[in-house]
Amino acid sequence: MNNTKYVFVTGGVTSSLGKGIIAASLAKLLQERGYSVTIQKLDPYINIDPGTLNPYEHGECYVTDDGAETDLDLGHYERFLNIPTSQANNVTTGRIYQSVINKERKGEFLGKTVQVIPHITDEIKNRVQILGNTGDFDIVITEIGGTVGDIESLPYIEAVRQLQWDLGEDNAVVIHLTLVPYLAAAGELKTKPTQHSVKMLMQSGVSPDVLVCRSEHEISDDIKRKLALFCNVKKQNVIQSLDAETIYDVPNLMFKEGLDYVVLDKLRLSTRKQPKLTAWNRFLERHKNPTSTIEIGLVGKYVELHDSYKSITEAFIHAGAANKTKVNVRWIHSEELTPENAIKQLEGVDGVLVAPGFGDRGIEGKIAAVQYVRENNIPFLGICLGMQMAVIEFSRNVLNLKDANSTEMNSKVTHPVINLMEEQKGVTDKGGTMRLGAWDCQLAQDSKVFEAYKKELISERHRHRYEYNNEYKEQLEAAGMKTAGINPKTGLVEIVEIPTHPWFVGVQYHPEYKSTVLNPHPLFVSFIKAALKQSKK
């Protein structure tokens, strides 16, 4: 019999307390203790996946190797654990209902009335156990999105109640992440919101085994005793989680608090092997003690919500630490950038990253940014749409094809240097229909990217519809825009470079998705190194 253990992480009082970071930190500690761990996220929204969501709604959409468009928390899981996630690691209410309705249409329920209990909850339980049933993991951590008390979360909480019963004693543990606010007027921490949150959870038949209390102030023993008494939790299982200098401090803070110990104790698993976190702390040491500082201009159209570019900013942190450099980001809204104000907006930056995106809003600003860095020899990295903007800018200003554009922005353009993929032309649905997931890329040996990767064949994750138009390849290369990477199966151009420029690289894929604490992405490391060189001029 499969003896995978399960940890459920719920949230109370308010959203954005950091369930994903707590789940990832616990997983990191358990991994360091020698256990095989994975984390999944259950999202209560009715979208099938976040692929069609505006980044302002939900932050970035994170893509896995198998092409799943997922919640940005999966990025945290991969960055902390250094192991890839998959479609099975992210489940939404939309996907659950879609699956149940499809089964009903096929007659799989034998004429029964289809209801939330047992049909929806059974589907949730099946999804929770998919990863555990592979036999690859000792422990599966399941983070439940939203907040206890939300109407959308009720079926998930009910599924947890049933699973605790199904799995039996010592095989499941519930962690409730909650807020202990500090009232300045009273000069004290207040436990009542947590008490109410736990009471609401218990009304659904689930009693938490561990309380993780987010707070801006130290939680005294008296308060821990009070919470333990009112919430039916052992005092040693009341864990404080104070605001940290960086999310990467949280595994050390949770180890100090004993979170991994109390979880393993409840699951009756050995606590003999202690987490060392050697490589992790080496990264933290470099991150916190930089010898240099640089500024990178990030040009995008969702810059008001920094979570829209979460994987990029985290990749900057990893690559910065690898170069012992602090990377400051100058957020530049592409809609506010013009050829006239480009100098003012970009002056003094040591490098520019033109970010991914969709649609025509703000693209002229991105093109103006590319022209500025190309003409002023400033290190440049263009990702996905950013790479396409580099091709358009070069076509307009070097090849003199003044109306060069992408058919995404202008379907009747005379010079479609970026064009819709052939297999996309009949597609009308928006969700899950792009070129998604990991694709191979063959690198040219005499290129900046080959220097960075130090290998010829790479695999990177994609999320786009439009491609570099090979009909213009000969002209672009003759004028000095080199093709540095090609998909070996399709012949599609994945990477462009300008060899006469100090560091000018555009990639059709998303390198940021693969950057982790223990494996900073080589392209980001190389880009930051070039920007560091630029800063010393």
C-alpha positions in Angstrom: 0.0 0.0 0.0 1.2 3.5 -0.9 2.1 5.3 2.4 2.4 8.9 1.1 1.7 11.4 3.8 -0.3 14.6 3.2 0.0 18.1 4.6 -2.8 20.6 4.0 -2.2 24.4 4.2 -5.2 26.6 4.7 -5.4 30.4 5.3 -7.5 32.5 7.5 -8.4 36.1 8.4 -7.0 37.7 5.2 -5.4 36.7 1.9 -1.8 37.3 0.9 -0.3 36.1 4.1 2.1 33.9 2.2 0.7 30.4 2.2 2.8 29.6 -0.8 6.1 30.7 0.9 5.2 28.8 4.1 4.4 25.6 2.1 7.6 26.0 0.0 9.7 26.6 3.1 8.3 23.6 4.9 8.9 21.5 1.8 12.5 22.7 1.6 13.1 21.7 5.2 11.5 18.3 4.7 13.6 17.8 1.5 16.7 18.7 3.5 15.8 16.0 6.0 15.9 13.5 3.2 12.2 13.2 2.3 10.9 13.4 -1.3 8.4 16.2 -1.4 6.1 18.0 -3.8 3.6 20.8 -3.4 0.3 21.4 -5.2 -2.0 24.4 -5.3 -5.8 24.2 -5.3 -7.3 27.4 -6.6 -11.0 28.2 -5.9 -11.7 30.3 -9.0 -13.8 29.0 -11.8 -11.3 29.8 -14.6 -9.9 26.5 -16.0 -6.4 27.9 -15.4 -4.9 31.4 -15.1 -4.0 31.5 -18.8 -6.8 33.9 -19.7 -6.5 36.1 -16.6 -5.2 39.6 -16.8 -1.9 39.8 -14.8 -3.5 42.6 -12.8 -6.0 40.1 -11.5 -3.7 37.3 -10.4 0.0 38.2 -11.1 2.0 36.3 -13.6 0.9 33.1 -15.3 3.6 30.4 -14.6 4.2 27.7 -17.2 5.5 24.2 -16.4 7.5 21.8 -18.6 4.4 19.9 -19.7 2.7 23.1 -20.8 0.3 23.8 -17.9 -0.6 27.5 -17.4 -0.6 27.7 -13.6 -0.7 29.9 -10.5 2.5 31.9 -9.7 2.9 30.0 -6.4 4.2 27.0 -8.5 7.1 29.3 -9.4 7.9 29.6 -5.7 7.7 25.8 -5.3 10.2 25.2 -8.1 12.5 28.0 -7.0 12.7 26.6 -3.4 12.7 22.8 -4.2 14.7 22.9 -7.4 12.4 20.2 -8.9 9.9 20.7 -11.8 6.1 20.9 -11.2 3.4 19.8 -13.7 -0.2 20.0 -14.6 -1.0 17.8 -11.5 0.4 20.5 -9.2 -2.3 23.1 -9.9 -6.0 22.4 -9.8 -8.8 25.0 -10.2 -12.5 24.8 -9.4 -13.1 25.3 -13.1 -11.1 22.2 -13.9 -12.8 20.1 -11.2 -16.3 21.1 -12.5 -15.3 20.6 -16.1 -14.1 17.1 -15.3 -17.3 16.2 -13.4 -19.6 17.6 -16.1 -17.7 15.7 -18.8 -18.1 12.5 -16.8 -21.9 13.2 -16.3 -22.3 13.8 -20.1 -20.6 10.4 -20.8 -23.0 8.7 -18.4 -20.3 7.7 -15.9 -22.5 8.4 -12.9 -25.1 5.8 -14.0 -28.0 8.2 -13.8 -27.3 9.4 -10.2 -28.0 13.0 -9.3 -24.7 14.8 -9.5 -24.0 16.9 -6.4 -21.2 18.8 -4.7 -21.0 15.9 -2.2 -19.9 13.3 -3.2 -19.1 14.1 -6.8 -17.2 17.4 -6.6 -15.5 16.4 -3.4 -14.5 13.0 -4.8 -13.0 14.7 -7.8 -11.0 17.1 -5.5 -9.8 14.1 -3.4 -8.7 12.3 -6.6 -6.7 15.3 -7.8 -5.1 15.7 -4.3 -3.9 12.1 -4.4 -2.7 12.0 -8.1 0.9 13.0 -7.1 0.9 10.7 -4.0 -0.3 7.7 -6.0 2.8 8.0 -8.3 4.9 6.5 -5.5 7.5 9.3 -6.2 6.8 11.3 -3.1 7.0 10.6 0.7 5.0 13.8 1.4 2.6 15.9 -0.7 1.9 19.4 0.5 -1.5 20.8 -0.7 -2.0 24.6 -0.4 -5.6 25.6 -0.6 -6.1 29.1 -2.2 -8.3 31.7 -0.7 -9.4 32.2 2.9 -11.4 29.9 5.2 -15.0 31.2 5.2 -15.0 32.0 1.4 -17.9 30.3 -0.2 -15.6 29.1 -3.0 -13.3 27.3 -0.6 -16.0 25.2 1.1 -15.8 22.1 -1.2 -12.0 22.0 -0.7 -12.3 22.2 3.1 -15.0 19.4 3.0 -12.6 17.3 0.8 -9.8 17.8 3.4 -12.2 16.7 6.2 -13.1 13.5 4.2 -9.4 12.9 3.3 -8.3 13.1 6.9 -10.9 10.3 7.6 -10.0 8.3 4.5 -6.2 8.5 5.1 -6.4 7.6 8.8 -4.4 8.6 11.8 -0.9 9.9 11.3 -1.2 10.3 7.5 -2.5 13.8 7.2 -1.8 17.1 9.0 -3.5 20.5 8.7 -1.6 23.7 9.0 -3.7 26.9 9.3 -1.9 30.1 8.4 -3.5 33.1 10.1 -2.9 36.7 11.1 -2.2 38.0 14.6 -2.6 41.8 14.1 -1.0 44.5 16.3 -3.3 47.3 17.4 -1.1 50.4 17.9 -3.8 52.2 19.8 -4.0 49.3 22.4 -0.3 48.5 22.1 -0.9 44.8 21.9 -1.3 41.8 19.6 -4.9 40.5 19.1 -5.7 36.8 18.9 -9.5 37.2 18.3 -9.3 37.1 14.4 -7.3 33.8 14.7 -9.8 32.4 17.1 -12.7 33.2 14.8 -10.9 31.8 11.8 -10.1 28.5 13.5 -13.7 28.4 14.8 -14.9 28.7 11.2 -12.6 25.9 10.1 -13.8 23.7 12.9 -17.4 24.4 11.9 -16.5 22.7 8.6 -15.3 19.6 10.5 -11.6 20.4 10.2 -9.4 21.0 13.3 -6.0 22.4 12.6 -2.9 20.6 14.0 -0.5 23.5 13.5 -1.1 27.3 13.6 1.4 29.5 11.8 0.8 33.0 13.0 1.9 35.9 10.7 2.7 38.9 12.7 4.8 42.1 12.7 5.7 41.6 16.4 7.1 38.7 18.5 4.3 36.4 19.8 4.9 35.9 23.5 4.5 32.5 25.3 1.3 33.9 26.9 -0.2 34.6 23.5 0.9 31.1 22.3 -0.7 29.6 25.4 -3.9 31.5 24.8 -4.1 30.5 21.1 -3.4 26.9 22.0 -6.2 26.9 24.6 -8.8 28.5 22.4 -7.9 26.7 19.1 -7.4 23.1 20.4 -3.7 23.1 19.3 -0.7 22.1 21.3 1.4 25.1 22.4 4.5 23.8 20.6 2.4 23.7 17.5 1.7 27.4 17.6 4.4 28.8 15.2 5.2 32.5 14.8 6.0 33.8 11.3 7.4 37.3 11.5 8.0 39.6 8.5 11.3 38.6 6.9 13.9 40.6 5.1 13.5 38.3 2.1 11.3 35.3 1.3 14.5 33.2 1.2 14.9 33.7 5.0 11.7 31.9 5.7 13.0 28.3 5.6 15.6 29.2 8.3 13.0 31.0 10.4 10.6 28.1 10.2 13.4 25.7 11.1 14.1 27.9 14.2 10.5 27.7 15.1 10.3 23.9 14.6 7.6 23.8 11.9 9.2 20.8 10.2 9.7 19.0 13.5 6.0 19.3 14.6 4.8 18.2 11.2 7.0 15.1 11.1 6.1 14.3 14.7 2.4 14.5 13.8 3.0 12.3 10.8 5.1 9.8 12.9 8.1 10.2 10.6 11.7 10.3 11.7 13.2 13.7 12.8 16.7 12.3 13.2 18.3 13.9 10.1 18.7 17.6 10.6 18.3 20.1 7.8 21.7 21.6 6.9 20.6 24.2 4.2 24.3 24.6 3.3 23.9 25.6 -0.4 20.8 27.6 0.5 22.7 29.6 3.1 25.6 30.1 0.8 23.2 31.8 -1.6 21.7 33.9 1.2 25.2 35.0 2.2 25.9 36.2 -1.3 22.5 37.8 -1.7 22.8 39.8 1.5 26.4 40.8 1.1 26.8 42.1 -2.4 30.0 43.7 -3.5 28.3 45.8 -6.3 25.0 47.3 -7.2 23.4 47.8 -10.6 20.2 49.1 -12.0 18.1 47.2 -14.6 15.3 48.9 -16.4 12.3 46.6 -16.7 10.1 47.8 -19.5 6.6 46.3 -19.4 2.9 47.2 -19.4 1.8 45.7 -16.1 4.5 47.3 -14.0 2.0 48.7 -11.4 1.6 45.1 -10.1 5.1 43.8 -9.6 3.8 40.2 -9.2 3.1 40.4 -13.0 6.8 39.8 -13.4 7.5 37.7 -10.3 9.7 35.0 -12.0 11.8 37.8 -13.7 12.4 39.7 -10.5 13.3 36.4 -8.6 15.6 35.4 -11.5 17.4 38.8 -11.0 17.9 37.9 -7.3 19.4 34.5 -8.1 21.6 35.9 -10.9 22.5 38.9 -8.7 23.7 36.6 -5.9 25.7 34.5 -8.4 27.5 37.8 -9.4 27.6 39.0 -5.8 25.6 42.0 -7.0 22.5 43.7 -5.8 20.1 44.2 -8.7 17.8 47.3 -8.3 14.9 47.3 -10.8 13.7 50.5 -12.4 10.1 49.9 -13.3 9.3 51.6 -16.6 5.7 51.6 -18.0 5.9 50.9 -21.8 2.8 53.1 -22.4 4.6 56.1 -21.0 7.8 55.5 -23.0 8.3 57.4 -26.3 11.3 58.0 -28.6 11.3 61.6 -27.3 11.5 60.7 -23.5 13.5 57.4 -23.9 16.8 59.1 -22.8 15.2 60.6 -19.7 13.4 57.3 -18.7 16.4 55.0 -19.4 19.4 57.2 -18.6 21.8 55.7 -16.2 20.5 52.1 -16.3 23.1 49.4 -16.6 20.9 47.0 -18.6 17.3 46.8 -20.0 14.9 43.9 -20.0 11.9 44.2 -22.3 9.3 42.0 -20.7 6.7 39.6 -22.2 3.1 40.5 -22.8 0.2 40.4 -25.3 -1.7 42.9 -27.4 -0.7 46.2 -28.9 -0.9 48.4 -25.8 2.5 49.9 -25.0 4.4 48.2 -27.8 5.8 51.5 -29.3 7.3 52.2 -25.9 9.0 48.8 -26.0 10.3 49.5 -29.5 11.7 52.9 -28.3 13.5 51.1 -25.4 15.1 48.6 -27.8 16.3 51.4 -30.1 17.8 53.3 -27.2 19.8 50.3 -25.9 20.8 49.1 -29.3 22.2 52.5 -30.3 23.8 53.2 -26.9 25.4 49.7 -26.5 23.5 49.0 -23.2 23.1 45.3 -22.3 19.7 44.1 -23.5 17.5 41.0 -22.8 14.2 40.7 -24.6 11.8 37.9 -23.5 9.1 36.6 -25.8 7.3 39.8 -26.9 10.5 41.6 -25.9 12.4 39.5 -28.5 9.7 40.2 -31.1 10.0 44.0 -30.4 13.8 43.7 -31.0 13.2 42.1 -34.4 10.6 44.8 -35.3 12.9 47.7 -34.2 15.8 46.3 -36.1 13.7 45.8 -39.2 12.3 49.4 -39.1 15.5 51.2 -38.2 18.3 49.1 -39.8 16.6 47.3 -42.7 14.5 50.5 -43.2 11.2 48.5 -43.5 9.4 51.4 -41.8 6.0 49.7 -41.3 7.6 46.4 -40.1 5.3 44.9 -37.4 3.7 41.8 -36.0 0.4 40.6 -37.4 -0.7 40.5 -33.7 -0.7 44.3 -33.8 -1.7 44.9 -37.4 -3.1 42.0 -39.4 -2.7 43.9 -42.7 1.0 44.9 -42.2 3.2 45.0 -45.4 6.2 43.5 -43.6 5.1 41.0 -41.0 8.5 40.2 -39.5 6.6 38.5 -36.7 3.7 36.3 -37.9 1.0 34.0 -36.6 2.1 30.3 -36.4 0.6 28.3 -39.2 -1.1 25.9 -36.8 -2.6 28.8 -34.9 -4.5 30.3 -37.8 -7.7 28.3 -37.3 -7.6 28.6 -33.5 -10.4 30.7 -31.9 -10.3 29.7 -28.3 -7.9 31.7 -26.1 -7.2 29.4 -23.2 -4.5 26.8 -23.4 -4.1 27.1 -27.2 -0.6 28.8 -27.5 2.8 27.1 -28.0 3.2 26.1 -24.4 5.7 24.1 -22.3 9.3 22.9 -22.9 10.7 22.9 -26.4 14.2 22.2 -27.6 16.6 24.8 -29.0 19.9 24.3 -30.8 22.4 27.0 -30.1 25.0 28.5 -32.5 28.4 27.8 -31.0 29.8 31.2 -31.8 27.1 33.1 -29.7 26.7 34.9 -26.4 24.0 32.3 -25.5 26.3 29.4 -26.1 28.9 31.1 -23.8 26.2 31.4 -21.1 24.7 27.9 -21.4 27.9 26.1 -22.2 26.0 23.5 -24.2 24.5 23.2 -27.7 21.0 21.8 -27.0 18.8 23.4 -24.4 15.1 23.0 -23.4 13.1 26.1 -22.4 9.5 26.9 -21.7 7.2 28.8 -24.1 4.0 30.7 -23.9 3.1 32.5 -27.2 1.2 32.4 -30.5 3.3 34.6 -32.8 6.8 33.7 -34.2 9.8 35.2 -36.0 9.0 35.1 -39.7 11.7 33.1 -41.4 11.0 34.9 -44.7 12.9 37.9 -43.3 15.7 35.8 -41.8 18.2 36.3 -44.6 17.7 40.1 -44.7 18.0 40.4 -40.9 21.1 38.2 -40.7 22.8 40.1 -43.6 22.2 43.4 -41.7 23.7 42.1 -38.5 20.9 40.4 -36.4 22.2 36.9 -36.0 20.1 33.8 -35.4 21.7 32.2 -32.3 19.1 29.5 -31.6 16.7 27.4 -33.7 14.1 24.8 -32.8 15.6 21.7 -34.4 12.2 20.1 -35.3 10.3 23.2 -36.7 13.2 25.4 -37.8 11.6 28.3 -36.0 14.0 31.0 -34.7 14.2 31.0 -30.9 17.1 33.4 -30.2 18.5 36.5 -31.9 21.7 38.4 -31.1 23.6 41.4 -32.4 27.3 40.3 -32.3 28.6 43.8 -32.7 26.8 44.9 -29.5 28.3 44.2 -26.1 25.3 42.0 -25.0 22.1 42.1 -27.0 20.0 38.9 -26.8 16.3 38.3 -27.6 14.7 34.9 -26.7 11.3 33.7 -27.8 11.0 31.5 -24.7 10.7 32.4 -20.9 14.1 31.7 -19.2 12.8 33.2 -16.0 10.6 30.1 -15.3 13.6 27.9 -14.9 15.7 30.0 -12.5 16.0 28.6 -9.0 17.9 29.4 -5.9 20.3 26.5 -6.4 20.4 26.9 -10.2 20.3 30.6 -11.2 19.4 30.8 -14.9 22.6 31.0 -17.0 21.1 33.6 -19.4 20.2 35.9 -16.4 23.7 35.3 -14.9 25.3 36.3 -18.2 23.0 39.4 -18.6 23.7 40.6 -15.0 27.4 40.1 -15.6 27.2 42.2 -18.8 25.3 44.9 -16.9 27.9 44.9 -14.1 30.6 45.4 -16.7 28.5 48.3 -18.1 28.2 49.9 -14.7 31.9 50.1 -14.3 32.4 52.1 -17.5 
